[in-house]
Amino acid sequence: MLVFGLSIAAASVTVLLLLMFAATVLWTMPSFRLLLDILARNIGVFPISVFVGGILFLIYFFLFSQRSIGYIEEISQGLEEIAEGHLDKRIVIRGNDELGALAENINQMAGSLKHSMQEERKAEKTKSDLVTSVSHDLRTPLTSILGYLELIVKDNYRDEVVLRHYADIAYAKAQRLKNLVEELFEYTRVSYGGMRLNMQSINIVELLQQLVEDFVPLLEETGMVCRLEAKEKELFIEADGHMLARVFENLMMNAIRYGSDGKYLDICIKAEDKVVISFTNYGEPIPVVDLPFIFERFYKVEKSRSEEQGGTGLGLAIAKNILELHKGEIAAYSDHKGTTFEVKLVSGGRFS
């Protein structure tokens, strides 16, 4: 369209210049004036002007379109490379016209396609890694259960006390296997789009107060005290209350499991740009080398201690995914003063 317009404009200007030249310079030449007079009487000035303008238009259109034709060939070659799988290929944008817009759209398409393929590969790798991790974590307790059951079936024990001991160990391993399967089901449901949130207006202060009450027996059993601090009595957010309770329960359970030596579990609720909830225990700190990885699935700071406490290595990964579904965040900080898990959620804008 731009080439077409330029060609018409150039042809028109050239015709006008020729007419002016003919009227001022060539008109003084008798022979040329006679020729023009004959042409004007037999054909007419207007048809002659149109004919000359048409010829000039074709000439200008050919000249102007050479650059566009070359650019079209460049775009076509770029498309062929992209179609062959070279998704890093980018076409140079040589203007703000239609062809420039086409080149930009092709570049964006190639970038989007590359991102989609990378995400697909990442998802496939994640699923493959998950299967590998699950196979290992399921095999360990299952092998142990089968080993103790084999001792019982073959009567390979001294007395009833040893039999009961073997049975108790097999039962404990079976319970751990059950917990692992349930946590795994929960993780896949949260991570791979199998869960839909039931968003409602939730008073986060009231929710945490209720959870603290529910944990009182376990806190007393471990000799801990939970201290809840909230400046507002009501602080509302839009969230799935059941799923948030799942996150907070996991953080409180971890604090009790691994921070009981510190005697206190402090929960602080603050209203800033976002709602910030922190869970702090004063037990043994998390090693610095482990801190960046604690939200990865199946990661355990101390494998033996985690298994003894019934941990599966999936709880924090599930909590992180649930919070991301709420457009929230979670972070962990740990030193000799204490270990804090900090949750940030979008505020509902109502507090008192």
C-alpha positions, 0 to 999 in steps of 0.5 A: 500500500505504501509503495503504491501510494508513493508510486502514484505521488511520484508519477503525478509530480513528475507529470506536473514537472514535465508539463511545467518544463514543456510550458516554459522551455520546450514551448519556445522551440517551434518544432516541439510546439508544432508537435504538441499542437498536433497531439493536442488537437488529435489526442488531447492533453488529458489522455497524453498526461494520463498515458505518460503518468501511467508509464511513469507510475509503472517505472516508479512502482518497479523501482520502489517495490524492489526493496519490498520484494527483497524484504518479502524474500527475507521474511519468507526465508526467515519463516522457512528457518523457523518452520524447520525448528530454528526458533531462535531465528529473528527477522530484522524489522526494517520499518513501521509499514505493513511488512515491518508489522508482519516481521514483528508478529512472526518474531513474537510467534517464534518467541511464544512457540519457543516458550511453549515448547520449553514449558512442555519439556519442563513439564515432562521433565518434572513428571519424569523426576516426580515418578523417579522420586516417588518410586524411590520414596515408595520403595523404601518403606515398602521394602521394610514392610515386606522384610518384617512381614517375611520374618513374621510369616517364616516364624523367624522370631524368638517370642511374642514380644519380638513378634509384636515389635516386628508388627509394630514396625511394619504398621508404622512403615505402612502408616508412613506409606499411607501418608506419603501416598496421600501427600503425593495425591495432594501434591499432584492435585495442587501442582497439575491443575486438578484443584479448583479454589473456592474463593470466599472472604476469609477473616484470617485472624479468626482462622488462625485463632481457630487453628491455634485452639485446635493445636492446643493438645499437641502443643501441651503434649510437646511442652510448647506455647503458641503466641498469636499476635494480631493488631487487628481483630478482623483482617479479610482476604479473598481465599479458599479457607480450607486450602489456607488452613492446610498451609498453616497447619503444615507450618505449625506442625513443622514448628512443633516437630522440629522446634519443640526445644525452643518452647515457643511458637510465635505467629504474627499477623500484619497488614501492609501492602499485603497481609503478612503472616509469620510463623517463628520457632526457636528450635535448631536452625535450618542449615544455610545450605539446605534453606534454598531447597526446602520448598522442593518436593521430597527435599528433607533437611535431615532425612533420618529425623524427617522419617522419624517424625513422619515427614514426607518431604512434600508438605512445604512443596504443597504449601508453596503451590497452594499459596501460588494459586492464591497469588501469594508468596512464602519464604523461610529465614533461619539463624541461631535466633530462630526459624521463620516462615513468612507468608504473604497474601493479597489483602481484601482491603477490610480490616478493623 
